[in-house]
Each structure stands twice: as structure tokens, then as C-alpha cells.
Amino acid sequence: MGIAPMAGMTDSAFRRMVKRLGSCGLVVSEMVSSEALVRGIGRSLEYLEFTEEERPVSIQIFGGDPSRMAAAAQVVESRGADVVDVNMGCPVPKIAKHHAGCSLMREPDHAASIVAAMVRAVRIPVTVKMRAGWNDQQVNAPELARMVEAAGASAVAVHGRTAAQAYHGLADWNLIARVAEAVQIPVYGCGDLVEPGEILDRLRSTPVAGVLVGRGILRNPWLFAQAADLMAGRRPREVSLEDRRRFLIDYIDLLVREAPWGEEDLRQRGDAIPRKRYDPAATHDRWVVNKLRALCGYYTKGVDGGAHLRVAVNQAPSVGALRTLIEEFFGELAPSA
Ligand SMILES: Cc1cc2nc3c(=O)[nH]c(=O)nc-3n(C[C@H](O)[C@H](O)[C@H](O)COP(=O)(O)O)c2cc1C
């Protein structure tokens, strides 16, 4: 069981928070541009940062040029990551039009040549995360998996939807099973796992080596620990309102400590300092607030009255206000002594 890559979400702090709750194996970073990595553009290098407690860590890169992807894989390896993963699932046109992300599924020979170039360039395992295919007429994950296996990929993860589906409909786990049967390398299934019992069912009924969970872990970071309880024949642990409050406050604390937006950080990275009066504290504050807004879009679905919390978080003007409203929300929900 591992955390699927999610842009804007699976930052180092979040990955650590989930790991600390137990039973989480692999974690995958947000996707990073191979081009930005090769050119050493400051912000992209931040995506490569991780702490020892997160291991094994996979860094996902995207791009369409084999030599640039190979060079980016070397940057990832030099930063000590355990795995480098290729994004072949992103349906966003901005990425797809550069022969990257899921559009690589429409050019399987080219996709395989990217993997081959990366495998030649690094010693760490190269893996691929793909979708079912580009659209209903082009569902080719089993064939592409065979091709990237032949090119040297060590594992593949499959999100069982097409790019055309984006996040609509349901992930096709029969297709994921077909991919697992088509190759010798480990296949990780991904899509729509929200309840601990669903993880167990998919692991038992599909010949996958494991699962990667995306939105389910944003909604319920205890999901892996609960699935492990079920596997051990125990009732899944209860998550209290206090647990949920603590998670958000601890996450904010980690982000506040580590947010990389100080003027000195920008200077060291060689990034331009905005010409208008730059207030690092305010920028930093906004960054943390935005991160919490993004998470709470999912996290509040697991809480009674979560819609109120979501609206409040979306309106919070500062980290201070955010802390106060989280404390108040959970304080009001808690049964009085
Ligand atoms: C907010 C968000 C960001 C995502 N970013 C990435 C990404 O950077 N790379 C990637 O391969 N998949 C990305 N995905 C797809 C997920 O990894 C996963 O395949 C998909 O959400 C289906 O799994 P789920 O139903 O468990 O969420 C993203 C999904 C979400 C919801």
C-alpha cells in the first residue's frame, strides 16, 4: 500500500504525516518537470526533497524527450531517491501537448524509448505510472506495460481510467488485472479505493503486487493503518475527532516550519525576487493556507459537518485564522465532558 502521486498534495510534510500513522509503504512525490530539473530551476528542485522517514521514496517526473528524461532521472538519483517514476497518466492538455503525460500512451514506441534511456542512465529502478489508455478506443495499458517492461521498467502502476475519462466513471479493475497478467514485473493498481475493506478486496481479487491510493488517503490518512487492521483480523481502528484535529494542526506546523518562500530562499535558488515590495511572511502564510484549502477539499468529506469546515477554511485569511477555526470546529463537535 502506498501513496499515489498527487500534484499539490503529496508534499514531503504530507507524506511524513501519513507514514507516521503506519502501514504505508511507498510514497510518490508530486510530478516534477524533467525540463525544469535539468535546467536546475529552483522550485522544481524542492519537489525532490524528502526525509529519511519517508523511504522508500519515488520521485515522479514528466516529459517527452528521452535524453532530457534520462538526465532528469540522474538528478533524481543524485538526490538519493529510491525510485524514479515516469508520468504517463496526466491528461492535462498543457502537459499532453508536449508528448508527455498520458499522450505518451498514444506513442508507445516513443514511451518505451524514454524508459530505455532512463534505465541506461541510472541504477535506481525506473517505474511507470499509466492510465488504462488515452480513450475508450485506445485502451492499451497491457500492451504498453509489456513494452516498458521490455525497455527495462521495474514496475508499473495503473490508474484504471482513460485520459478522456479524467476522473469520471469508475476505475476498471478488470483492466488492471489484465495488465498484471500481461507482465512479469510488479503491477500496482490504482483507483477509487476509499474504504479499508476495498483495499483488501482488490488485493485479494486482483493479481496486483500492491495498490497506490490517491484521493482516499487525502480523505482519510488512517486508511492504510485501518486496512492493515483488517488484514490482521482486527476491527479497523476508530479515528476520533481529536485525531482529525491533531492531524490538521500537525500538518500546518510542519508546513509553517518548512515552507520555502523566504526571500533568502529565493535568492539562494537564484529565483527572481518580485520587484514590488516582497513580504516573505505574507507569501509563506498564503502558501500554507492554500495547501490546507486543497487538502480540506478532500479531508472534510470524512468529517461530520465537513462542508462547514470546508467553507470556513476556504475563507480563512491567514494561518492564525486557520488554526483558530480548526480548533473551534473540532472543539464544538467534541462531546462535552
Ligand atoms: C489532486 C490530484 C493530483 C494528481 N496528480 C498526479 C500526478 O502528479 N501524477 C500522477 O501520476 N497522477 C496524479 N494524480 C492521479 C492519482 O495518482 C491517481 O491515479 C488517481 O487519483 C486515481 O486514484 P484514486 O481514485 O485513489 O484517487 C492526481 C490525482 C489527484 C486527485
The ligand as a Gaussian input file, in Angstrom:
#p B3LYP/6-31G(d) Opt

LIG

0 1
 C       -5.209000      16.310000      -6.907000
 C       -4.641000      15.176000      -7.721000
 C       -3.382000      15.319000      -8.272000
 C       -2.828000      14.258000      -9.021000
 N       -1.560000      14.388000      -9.517000
 C       -0.972000      13.323000     -10.131000
 C        0.390000      13.369000     -10.524000
 O        1.103000      14.374000     -10.306000
 N        0.909000      12.281000     -11.159000
 C        0.165000      11.151000     -11.405000
 O        0.687000      10.181000     -11.964000
 N       -1.115000      11.071000     -11.021000
 C       -1.702000      12.127000     -10.385000
 N       -2.988000      12.024000      -9.942000
 C       -3.720000      10.747000     -10.132000
 C       -3.589000       9.857000      -8.889000
 O       -2.256000       9.454000      -8.688000
 C       -4.480000       8.601000      -9.015000
 O       -4.022000       7.812000     -10.087000
 C       -5.947000       8.934000      -9.261000
 O       -6.386000       9.955000      -8.408000
 C       -6.839000       7.684000      -9.045000
 O       -6.674000       7.155000      -7.770000
 P       -7.694000       7.496000      -6.553000
 O       -9.081000       7.107000      -7.014000
 O       -7.185000       6.662000      -5.414000
 O       -7.619000       8.967000      -6.308000
 C       -3.568000      13.065000      -9.227000
 C       -4.843000      12.958000      -8.665000
 C       -5.382000      13.985000      -7.916000
 C       -6.763000      13.806000      -7.313000

